[in-house]
Amino acid sequence: MPRRGRTVSGWPADLAVIGRDVGSLLAMESALMTASVLVAVGFREWYAALAFLAAGGATAFVGLGARKAFADAPAPRMKHGMIIAAAGWFATAAFGSLPFFLTAHFAPQGVFTALVPAGVDYAQSSLVYFRDPLHALFESMSGWTGSGLTMGIHEPSLPRTIQWWRSLIQWVGGVGVIVLTVSILSRPGSGSYALYRGEAREEKIHPSVVSTVRTVWKIFVGYTLLSVVVLFVAIRASDYGATLPLWEVAWQALNHAMTGLSTGGFAVTDGSIGTYDSPLIETVLLPIMALGAIAFPVHYAILKNRDVDRLWGDLQTRWLLVLFAVGAVALAVQNLVSLPATAGSAFVETADYFGLAGVAGGPESDAVRDAAFHWVSALTCTGFQAAPLGAWSDGGKILLSGAMTLGGAAGSTVGGIKIIRGYTISRGIRWQFSRVFLPESAIVNIEMNGRRLSRTEMDREFSEAAIVSMLWVLLLVGSSVLLVNLAGPEFTYADALFEVASAQGNVGISTGITGPWMNPWAETMFLFNMWVGRLEIIPVLVFARSAIYGLNP
């Protein structure tokens, strides 16, 4: 344990611990950049290959340099884990922006028009937006945090290497770059649990954190491969996919499997999933998104022990399934109720937007189909979008905002407050009322999620859940008030609340506020919202306190 006043390579021991472990994260990121050069070479995007080599080299120089300089630093403690998580995620996003920025600057001028697909109504590749360092940082932060909001608004016009990088960072970021680093670089007893806890993860599959995260990755990779196969079949069976060469179908299946399972939501098609206009593809994506929102210990129990009962027996999974059903019905009813007022706008606009005017089924079936898909996309914090939601009624936007605020299960890839906190708060409120009628000397135990909690333990868990949720909601409300004054008169407060909930919940569906046209102050605020949302606030507060007062009590 570091002692007060101890130094490593002339630096305070606390800073050395942080510097070494953040350096490990950057070293891992540089390896991902370098590996992505193979994609650039495969697609003959030589400018992208040069950009990724340069980005990987710069990131490795800083990351490996920090690891070497602080190699003798002691193992991290809990206070270090929180700060490493906060600083590490921001550093990863900052260096992760280099491939976007450098590719945009290294690309010859002719590339910006050559990348534009035939028959579209825009003349320049969205790669041009990444020449702005703020846009490049936004895209990287959105990717690593699994948010899915994008500055690359026309994804098919991006180089294949950039499409791959966007999907890869969401896939890795979904499980957690710190979890990835722990699984490969850490040894038992080397402070792994401090890093694991610092990333807001507590449930362990095995006694060893290293074994736990390696098991998580095995499950995640297996699900990804299965999702690729299922999506390939579904895309190929669609009218849109039938016109594509097989390699393009495979490319889209790979990228959408990676970003769907990681609940990230980046797409490689214009209009996200709405491009396909395929009920089959949307139906196939529902279980893929749901898998990412279920805690990994539940997956492990089902796969290892054939314990299918855990799907209903686990509190979070049970409530997730209930919320899927209840929320989809409520949103469908809301859409149907608002249909007379919006039939000339939202649903007709949706049809026109995707070239579907006159298709069978009508706006009523669209209302139900869109409600089911977007409710699951919002509650799982995935962010796939099948319709332009900016034209929806305020009621529909508010319902989806609530889903994005809550999110799925703790211990999964999702953002938001998490189901377990919402449940703990509801039980805690009932507990506070019931204890009024109990004598002070009464011994009371509470059953919750298979655990027996004493009065003291229940008070502590209720307080922790309430504090985190309160801070989360205060930031949500404050940011949305600021955004409505920055977004422009065409957007309502419901739009602003929706957009902030999407950013802070790490979701990615949008009403149209987010894009390269948005106010730079709003874009900067969203960087903060996505960062805070991924870390669940407390590590960021610990980071801020340490920056001001230092790490000592």
C-alpha positions as CSV (number, residue, x, y, z in Angstrom):
1,M,0.0,0.0,0.0
2,P,1.4,3.4,-0.9
3,R,2.5,5.5,2.0
4,R,2.0,9.2,2.3
5,G,5.1,10.9,0.8
6,R,6.3,7.9,-1.1
7,T,7.4,8.6,-4.7
8,V,7.9,6.4,-7.8
9,S,10.2,7.8,-10.5
10,G,10.0,11.2,-8.8
11,W,6.2,11.2,-8.9
12,P,3.8,10.8,-5.9
13,A,2.9,7.1,-5.5
14,D,-0.8,7.8,-6.0
15,L,-0.2,9.5,-9.4
16,A,2.2,6.8,-10.4
17,V,-0.5,4.1,-9.8
18,I,-3.0,6.1,-11.9
19,G,-0.4,6.8,-14.6
20,R,0.7,3.2,-14.9
21,D,-2.8,1.8,-15.2
22,V,-4.2,4.5,-17.5
23,G,-1.1,3.7,-19.6
24,S,-2.1,0.1,-19.7
25,L,-5.5,1.1,-21.1
26,L,-3.8,3.2,-23.8
27,A,-1.4,0.4,-24.6
28,M,-4.4,-1.9,-25.2
29,E,-6.1,0.7,-27.3
30,S,-3.0,1.2,-29.4
31,A,-3.0,-2.6,-30.1
32,L,-6.6,-2.3,-31.4
33,M,-5.7,0.6,-33.7
34,T,-2.7,-1.3,-35.1
35,A,-4.8,-4.4,-35.7
36,S,-7.4,-2.2,-37.5
37,V,-4.7,-1.4,-40.1
38,L,-5.4,-4.9,-41.5
39,V,-8.9,-3.8,-42.3
40,A,-7.6,-0.7,-44.1
41,V,-5.2,-2.8,-46.1
42,G,-7.9,-5.3,-47.0
43,F,-10.1,-2.5,-48.4
44,R,-7.1,-0.7,-50.0
45,E,-7.7,2.4,-47.9
46,W,-4.0,3.4,-47.7
47,Y,-4.7,6.8,-46.2
48,A,-6.6,5.1,-43.4
49,A,-3.8,2.6,-42.9
50,L,-1.4,5.4,-42.5
51,A,-3.7,7.3,-40.1
52,F,-4.3,4.2,-37.9
53,L,-0.6,3.5,-37.8
54,A,0.2,7.0,-36.8
55,A,-2.6,7.0,-34.2
56,G,-1.5,3.6,-32.8
57,G,2.1,4.8,-32.6
58,A,1.3,7.9,-30.7
59,T,-1.0,6.1,-28.3
60,A,1.5,3.3,-27.7
61,F,4.2,5.9,-27.1
62,V,2.2,7.5,-24.3
63,G,0.7,4.3,-23.0
64,L,3.8,2.1,-22.9
65,G,5.9,5.1,-21.8
66,A,3.6,5.5,-18.7
67,R,3.7,1.8,-18.0
68,K,7.5,1.7,-18.1
69,A,8.0,4.9,-16.1
70,F,5.7,3.8,-13.3
71,A,6.3,0.0,-13.5
72,D,7.3,0.0,-9.8
73,A,4.0,1.6,-8.6
74,P,2.0,-0.4,-6.0
75,A,-1.3,-2.1,-6.8
76,P,-4.3,0.1,-7.0
77,R,-6.7,0.5,-4.1
78,M,-10.4,1.4,-4.3
79,K,-9.7,5.1,-4.4
80,H,-7.4,4.6,-7.3
81,G,-9.8,2.3,-9.1
82,M,-12.5,5.1,-9.2
83,I,-10.0,7.6,-10.6
84,I,-8.4,5.2,-13.0
85,A,-11.9,4.4,-14.4
86,A,-12.8,8.1,-14.8
87,A,-9.4,9.2,-16.2
88,G,-9.0,6.0,-18.2
89,W,-12.3,6.3,-20.0
90,F,-11.6,9.9,-20.9
91,A,-8.1,9.2,-22.0
92,T,-9.3,6.2,-24.1
93,A,-11.9,8.4,-25.8
94,A,-9.4,11.2,-26.4
95,F,-6.7,9.0,-28.0
96,G,-9.5,7.0,-29.7
97,S,-10.4,10.2,-31.6
98,L,-7.0,10.2,-33.4
99,P,-8.1,7.6,-36.1
100,F,-11.1,9.7,-37.0
101,F,-9.2,13.0,-37.0
102,L,-6.1,11.7,-38.9
103,T,-8.1,9.7,-41.4
104,A,-10.1,12.8,-42.3
105,H,-6.9,14.8,-42.7
106,F,-4.8,12.1,-44.5
107,A,-7.6,11.3,-47.1
108,P,-7.0,12.8,-50.5
109,Q,-9.6,15.4,-51.6
110,G,-11.0,13.1,-54.2
111,V,-11.9,10.5,-51.6
112,F,-14.6,12.7,-50.1
113,T,-16.7,12.5,-53.2
114,A,-15.6,8.9,-54.3
115,L,-17.0,7.5,-51.0
116,V,-20.5,8.8,-51.6
117,P,-22.8,6.0,-52.7
118,A,-24.7,6.4,-56.0
119,G,-28.2,7.8,-55.9
120,V,-28.1,9.6,-52.6
121,D,-28.9,13.3,-52.1
122,Y,-25.6,14.3,-50.4
123,A,-22.5,15.2,-52.3
124,Q,-19.7,14.7,-49.7
125,S,-18.6,12.0,-47.4
126,S,-19.3,12.4,-43.7
127,L,-15.6,11.8,-43.1
128,V,-15.2,15.5,-43.7
129,Y,-16.8,16.3,-40.3
130,F,-14.0,14.5,-38.5
131,R,-11.6,17.2,-39.5
132,D,-13.0,19.1,-36.6
133,P,-11.3,17.7,-33.5
134,L,-14.4,18.3,-31.4
135,H,-16.5,16.1,-33.8
136,A,-13.7,13.4,-33.7
137,L,-13.7,13.4,-29.9
138,F,-17.5,13.3,-29.8
139,E,-17.6,10.2,-32.1
140,S,-14.9,8.5,-30.1
141,M,-16.6,9.2,-26.7
142,S,-19.9,8.1,-28.1
143,G,-18.3,4.9,-29.4
144,W,-16.3,3.9,-26.3
145,T,-19.2,4.7,-23.9
146,G,-21.7,2.8,-26.1
147,S,-23.8,5.9,-26.7
148,G,-24.3,5.7,-30.5
149,L,-25.0,9.4,-31.1
150,T,-23.0,10.3,-34.2
151,M,-21.4,13.1,-36.2
152,G,-21.0,10.7,-39.1
153,I,-24.6,11.2,-40.2
154,H,-24.3,9.3,-43.5
155,E,-22.5,6.1,-42.4
156,P,-22.3,4.5,-45.9
157,S,-20.1,7.4,-47.0
158,L,-17.5,6.6,-44.4
159,P,-14.4,4.6,-45.2
160,R,-14.7,0.9,-44.3
161,T,-11.9,1.3,-41.8
162,I,-13.8,4.0,-39.9
163,Q,-17.0,2.0,-40.0
164,W,-15.0,-0.9,-38.5
165,W,-13.4,1.3,-35.8
166,R,-16.8,2.7,-34.8
167,S,-18.1,-0.8,-34.4
168,L,-15.0,-2.1,-32.7
169,I,-14.8,0.5,-30.0
170,Q,-18.5,0.0,-29.2
171,W,-18.0,-3.8,-29.0
172,V,-15.0,-3.4,-26.7
173,G,-16.5,-0.5,-24.7
174,G,-19.7,-2.4,-24.2
175,V,-18.0,-4.9,-21.9
176,G,-15.5,-2.3,-20.8
177,V,-12.0,-1.4,-21.8
178,I,-10.9,-1.8,-18.2
179,V,-12.5,-5.2,-18.0
180,L,-10.6,-6.1,-21.2
181,T,-7.3,-4.9,-19.8
182,V,-7.9,-6.7,-16.5
183,S,-8.7,-10.0,-18.3
184,I,-5.4,-9.9,-20.3
185,L,-2.9,-8.0,-18.3
186,S,-3.8,-8.4,-14.6
187,R,-2.8,-11.1,-12.3
188,P,-4.8,-12.4,-9.3
189,G,-4.2,-10.1,-6.3
190,S,-2.8,-7.3,-8.4
191,G,-5.6,-4.8,-7.7
192,S,-8.0,-6.2,-10.3
193,Y,-11.0,-5.8,-8.1
194,A,-10.3,-2.1,-7.5
195,L,-10.4,-1.6,-11.3
196,Y,-13.4,-3.8,-11.7
197,R,-15.4,-2.0,-9.0
198,G,-14.2,1.4,-10.3
199,E,-16.0,0.7,-13.6
200,A,-19.3,0.3,-11.7
201,R,-19.3,-3.5,-11.8
202,E,-19.7,-5.6,-8.7
203,E,-21.2,-9.0,-9.6
204,K,-18.6,-11.8,-10.0
205,I,-19.1,-15.1,-11.7
206,H,-16.0,-16.6,-10.1
207,P,-14.2,-15.7,-6.9
208,S,-11.3,-14.3,-9.1
209,V,-12.1,-11.1,-10.9
210,V,-9.7,-12.1,-13.7
211,S,-11.5,-15.4,-14.2
212,T,-14.8,-13.5,-14.1
213,V,-14.0,-11.1,-16.9
214,R,-12.4,-13.7,-19.1
215,T,-15.6,-15.7,-18.8
216,V,-17.6,-12.6,-19.6
217,W,-15.5,-12.2,-22.8
218,K,-16.0,-15.8,-23.8
219,I,-19.8,-15.5,-23.5
220,F,-19.7,-12.1,-25.3
221,V,-17.6,-13.5,-28.3
222,G,-19.8,-16.5,-28.6
223,Y,-23.0,-14.4,-28.7
224,T,-21.4,-12.1,-31.2
225,L,-20.7,-15.0,-33.6
226,L,-24.2,-16.3,-33.3
227,S,-25.6,-12.8,-33.9
228,V,-23.6,-12.4,-37.0
229,V,-25.0,-15.6,-38.5
230,V,-28.6,-14.8,-37.6
231,L,-28.3,-11.3,-38.9
232,F,-26.7,-12.4,-42.1
233,V,-29.6,-14.7,-42.9
234,A,-32.2,-12.0,-42.0
235,I,-30.5,-9.3,-44.0
236,R,-30.1,-11.6,-47.0
237,A,-33.8,-12.5,-46.8
238,S,-34.8,-8.8,-46.9
239,D,-35.6,-6.9,-50.1
240,Y,-32.8,-4.5,-49.4
241,G,-30.3,-7.3,-48.7
242,A,-31.2,-9.3,-51.7
243,T,-29.8,-6.5,-53.9
244,L,-26.4,-6.6,-52.1
245,P,-23.4,-8.8,-52.8
246,L,-22.8,-11.4,-50.2
247,W,-19.7,-9.7,-48.8
248,E,-21.7,-6.5,-48.2
249,V,-24.4,-8.5,-46.4
250,A,-21.7,-10.1,-44.2
251,W,-20.1,-6.7,-43.5
252,Q,-23.4,-5.3,-42.3
253,A,-24.3,-8.3,-40.3
254,L,-20.9,-8.2,-38.6
255,N,-21.0,-4.5,-37.7
256,H,-24.7,-4.6,-36.6
257,A,-24.1,-7.7,-34.5
258,M,-21.2,-6.1,-32.7
259,T,-23.0,-2.8,-32.0
260,G,-26.3,-4.5,-31.2
261,L,-25.0,-7.0,-28.7
262,S,-22.9,-4.4,-27.0
263,T,-26.0,-2.1,-26.9
264,G,-24.0,0.6,-28.7
265,G,-26.2,1.3,-31.7
266,F,-23.7,2.6,-34.3
267,A,-24.9,1.5,-37.8
268,V,-23.2,1.3,-41.2
269,T,-26.4,2.2,-43.1
270,D,-28.2,5.5,-43.6
271,G,-31.3,5.7,-41.4
272,S,-29.9,3.1,-39.0
273,I,-32.1,-0.1,-39.0
274,G,-34.9,1.8,-40.8
275,T,-32.9,1.4,-44.1
276,Y,-33.9,-2.3,-44.3
277,D,-37.7,-1.7,-43.7
278,S,-37.8,-5.3,-42.6
279,P,-40.0,-6.6,-39.8
280,L,-37.8,-9.8,-39.9
281,I,-34.5,-7.9,-39.2
282,E,-36.2,-5.8,-36.5
283,T,-37.6,-9.0,-34.9
284,V,-34.2,-10.7,-35.0
285,L,-32.5,-7.7,-33.4
286,L,-34.9,-7.7,-30.4
287,P,-33.3,-10.8,-28.7
288,I,-29.8,-9.6,-29.7
289,M,-30.4,-6.3,-27.9
290,A,-32.1,-8.0,-25.0
291,L,-29.1,-10.3,-24.5
292,G,-26.8,-7.3,-24.0
293,A,-29.2,-6.0,-21.3
294,I,-29.1,-9.1,-19.2
295,A,-26.5,-9.5,-16.5
296,F,-23.6,-11.8,-17.4
297,P,-23.9,-14.0,-14.3
298,V,-27.4,-14.9,-15.6
299,H,-26.0,-15.8,-19.0
300,Y,-23.3,-17.9,-17.3
301,A,-25.8,-19.8,-15.1
302,I,-27.9,-20.6,-18.2
303,L,-25.0,-21.7,-20.4
304,K,-23.0,-23.5,-17.8
305,N,-25.7,-25.2,-15.7
306,R,-28.6,-25.2,-18.1
307,D,-30.4,-23.1,-15.4
308,V,-33.1,-21.6,-17.6
309,D,-35.1,-20.8,-14.5
310,R,-32.6,-18.0,-13.8
311,L,-34.3,-15.9,-16.6
312,W,-37.4,-15.5,-14.4
313,G,-35.7,-16.2,-11.0
314,D,-33.3,-13.3,-11.3
315,L,-34.9,-10.1,-10.1
316,Q,-33.4,-7.8,-12.8
317,T,-34.1,-10.2,-15.7
318,R,-37.7,-10.8,-14.5
319,W,-38.4,-7.0,-14.3
320,L,-36.6,-6.5,-17.6
321,L,-38.9,-8.9,-19.4
322,V,-42.0,-7.4,-17.6
323,L,-40.9,-3.9,-18.7
324,F,-40.4,-5.0,-22.3
325,A,-44.0,-6.2,-22.5
326,V,-45.7,-3.4,-20.4
327,G,-43.6,-0.6,-22.0
328,A,-44.1,-1.8,-25.6
329,V,-47.9,-1.9,-25.0
330,A,-48.0,1.5,-23.3
331,L,-45.9,3.1,-26.1
332,A,-48.1,1.4,-28.8
333,V,-51.2,2.8,-27.1
334,Q,-49.6,6.2,-26.9
335,N,-48.8,6.1,-30.6
336,L,-52.2,4.9,-31.6
337,V,-53.9,7.6,-29.4
338,S,-51.8,10.3,-31.0
339,L,-52.2,8.8,-34.5
340,P,-55.1,11.2,-35.6
341,A,-52.9,14.2,-34.8
342,T,-49.8,12.8,-36.3
343,A,-51.0,10.7,-39.2
344,G,-50.1,13.5,-41.6
345,S,-46.7,14.0,-40.1
346,A,-44.9,11.3,-38.1
347,F,-46.1,8.2,-39.9
348,V,-46.4,9.7,-43.3
349,E,-43.0,11.3,-42.8
350,T,-41.6,7.9,-41.8
351,A,-42.9,6.3,-44.9
352,D,-41.6,9.1,-47.1
353,Y,-38.3,9.1,-45.3
354,F,-37.6,5.4,-46.1
355,G,-39.5,5.5,-49.5
356,L,-42.3,3.4,-48.2
357,A,-45.3,5.5,-49.0
358,G,-48.3,3.3,-49.9
359,V,-47.0,0.1,-48.3
360,A,-49.5,-2.3,-46.9
361,G,-50.3,-2.2,-43.2
362,G,-51.0,1.4,-42.7
363,P,-50.1,3.8,-39.9
364,E,-51.8,1.7,-37.2
365,S,-49.5,-1.3,-37.8
366,D,-46.5,1.1,-38.0
367,A,-47.4,2.5,-34.6
368,V,-47.3,-1.0,-33.0
369,R,-44.2,-2.2,-34.8
370,D,-42.3,1.0,-34.1
371,A,-43.3,1.0,-30.5
372,A,-42.1,-2.5,-29.9
373,F,-38.7,-2.0,-31.6
374,H,-37.9,1.5,-30.2
375,W,-39.0,0.6,-26.6
376,V,-36.6,-2.4,-26.6
377,S,-33.9,-0.3,-28.2
378,A,-34.4,2.4,-25.6
379,L,-34.7,0.2,-22.5
380,T,-31.6,-1.8,-23.5
381,C,-29.8,1.4,-24.2
382,T,-28.9,0.1,-27.7
383,G,-30.0,3.1,-29.8
384,F,-30.9,1.4,-33.1
385,Q,-33.5,3.5,-34.8
386,A,-36.1,2.4,-37.4
387,A,-38.1,5.7,-37.8
388,P,-37.4,9.5,-37.5
389,L,-38.5,10.0,-33.9
390,G,-38.4,13.7,-34.1
391,A,-41.9,13.7,-35.6
392,W,-43.3,11.6,-32.7
393,S,-45.7,13.1,-30.2
394,D,-44.2,14.5,-27.0
395,G,-45.9,11.7,-25.1
396,G,-44.0,9.0,-27.0
397,K,-40.7,10.9,-26.5
398,I,-41.3,11.2,-22.7
399,L,-42.0,7.4,-22.5
400,L,-38.8,6.6,-24.3
401,S,-36.9,9.1,-22.2
402,G,-38.1,7.2,-19.1
403,A,-36.9,3.9,-20.6
404,M,-33.5,5.4,-21.5
405,T,-33.1,6.8,-18.0
406,L,-33.8,3.5,-16.3
407,G,-31.9,1.2,-18.6
408,G,-31.4,-2.6,-18.2
409,A,-29.7,-4.8,-15.7
410,A,-26.6,-4.0,-13.7
411,G,-23.8,-6.3,-14.7
412,S,-24.7,-6.0,-18.4
413,T,-23.5,-3.7,-21.2
414,V,-26.3,-1.1,-20.7
415,G,-26.3,2.5,-19.4
416,G,-28.9,4.3,-17.4
417,I,-29.7,4.1,-13.7
418,K,-30.2,0.3,-13.9
419,I,-33.2,-1.8,-12.9
420,I,-31.7,-2.9,-9.6
421,R,-31.5,0.7,-8.4
422,G,-35.0,1.5,-9.4
423,Y,-36.2,-1.6,-7.6
424,T,-34.1,-0.8,-4.5
425,I,-35.6,2.7,-4.3
426,S,-39.2,1.4,-4.6
427,R,-38.6,-1.2,-1.9
428,G,-36.7,1.3,0.2
429,I,-39.7,3.8,0.1
430,R,-42.0,1.0,1.2
431,W,-39.5,0.0,3.9
432,Q,-39.3,3.6,5.2
433,F,-43.1,3.7,5.5
434,S,-43.4,0.3,7.1
435,R,-40.7,1.0,9.7
436,V,-42.8,3.8,11.2
437,F,-45.1,1.1,12.7
438,L,-42.2,-1.0,14.1
439,P,-40.6,-0.6,17.5
440,E,-37.0,0.6,17.4
441,S,-35.9,-2.7,18.9
442,A,-37.6,-4.8,16.2
443,I,-35.2,-7.1,14.3
444,V,-36.3,-7.1,10.7
445,N,-34.7,-8.8,7.7
446,I,-35.7,-8.0,4.1
447,E,-35.5,-10.5,1.2
448,M,-34.3,-8.8,-2.0
449,N,-32.9,-10.5,-5.1
450,G,-32.1,-13.7,-3.2
451,R,-30.3,-11.9,-0.4
452,R,-31.4,-11.4,3.2
453,L,-30.7,-7.8,4.3
454,S,-30.7,-6.4,7.8
455,R,-32.1,-3.0,8.7
456,T,-28.7,-1.4,8.5
457,E,-27.9,-3.1,5.2
458,M,-31.2,-2.0,3.7
459,D,-30.8,1.5,4.8
460,R,-27.3,1.6,3.2
461,E,-28.4,0.1,-0.1
462,F,-31.4,2.4,-0.3
463,S,-29.3,5.4,0.4
464,E,-26.7,4.5,-2.2
465,A,-29.3,3.8,-4.9
466,A,-31.2,7.0,-4.0
467,I,-28.1,9.2,-4.1
468,V,-26.8,7.9,-7.4
469,S,-30.3,8.1,-9.0
470,M,-30.9,11.6,-7.6
471,L,-27.6,12.9,-9.0
472,W,-28.3,11.2,-12.3
473,V,-31.7,12.8,-12.6
474,L,-30.5,16.3,-11.5
475,L,-27.8,16.2,-14.2
476,L,-30.4,15.0,-16.7
477,V,-32.8,17.9,-15.9
478,G,-30.1,20.5,-15.7
479,S,-28.6,19.5,-19.0
480,S,-32.0,19.3,-20.8
481,V,-32.8,22.9,-19.6
482,L,-29.5,24.1,-20.9
483,L,-30.0,22.1,-24.2
484,V,-33.4,23.5,-24.9
485,N,-31.9,27.0,-25.0
486,L,-29.1,25.9,-27.3
487,A,-30.9,23.6,-29.7
488,G,-33.1,26.1,-31.6
489,P,-36.7,27.1,-31.6
490,E,-37.8,24.1,-33.6
491,F,-37.2,21.8,-30.7
492,T,-39.3,21.5,-27.6
493,Y,-38.3,20.6,-24.0
494,A,-39.5,17.0,-24.7
495,D,-36.9,16.9,-27.5
496,A,-34.2,18.2,-25.3
497,L,-35.0,15.8,-22.5
498,F,-35.1,12.9,-24.9
499,E,-31.7,13.9,-26.4
500,V,-30.0,14.3,-23.0
501,A,-31.5,11.0,-21.8
502,S,-30.1,9.4,-24.9
503,A,-26.6,10.8,-24.3
504,Q,-26.5,10.3,-20.6
505,G,-28.1,6.9,-20.8
506,N,-25.6,5.9,-23.4
507,V,-28.4,5.0,-25.9
508,G,-28.0,6.9,-29.2
509,I,-31.5,7.4,-30.6
510,S,-32.1,11.0,-31.6
511,T,-34.8,13.5,-32.4
512,G,-32.5,15.4,-34.8
513,I,-30.7,17.7,-32.3
514,T,-27.4,15.8,-32.5
515,G,-25.3,16.2,-35.6
516,P,-22.4,18.2,-37.0
517,W,-24.8,21.2,-37.1
518,M,-25.4,21.3,-33.3
519,N,-24.2,24.1,-31.1
520,P,-20.5,23.4,-30.0
521,W,-21.5,24.1,-26.3
522,A,-24.2,21.5,-26.5
523,E,-21.8,19.1,-28.2
524,T,-19.3,19.6,-25.4
525,M,-22.0,19.1,-22.8
526,F,-22.9,15.8,-24.4
527,L,-19.3,14.7,-24.1
528,F,-19.6,15.2,-20.4
529,N,-23.1,13.5,-20.2
530,M,-21.8,10.4,-22.1
531,W,-18.7,10.1,-19.9
532,V,-20.7,10.6,-16.6
533,G,-23.4,8.2,-17.8
534,R,-20.9,5.4,-18.6
535,L,-19.3,5.7,-15.2
536,E,-22.5,6.2,-13.2
537,I,-21.4,9.6,-11.6
538,I,-19.6,8.5,-8.5
539,P,-16.2,7.8,-10.1
540,V,-16.4,11.2,-11.9
541,L,-17.1,12.9,-8.5
542,V,-14.2,11.1,-6.9
543,F,-12.0,12.2,-9.9
544,A,-13.1,15.8,-9.5
545,R,-12.5,15.8,-5.8
546,S,-9.1,14.3,-6.2
547,A,-8.1,16.8,-8.8
548,I,-9.0,19.6,-6.4
549,Y,-8.0,18.2,-3.0
550,G,-5.7,15.3,-3.8
551,L,-6.2,11.6,-2.9
552,N,-5.5,11.8,0.8
553,P,-8.5,12.0,3.1
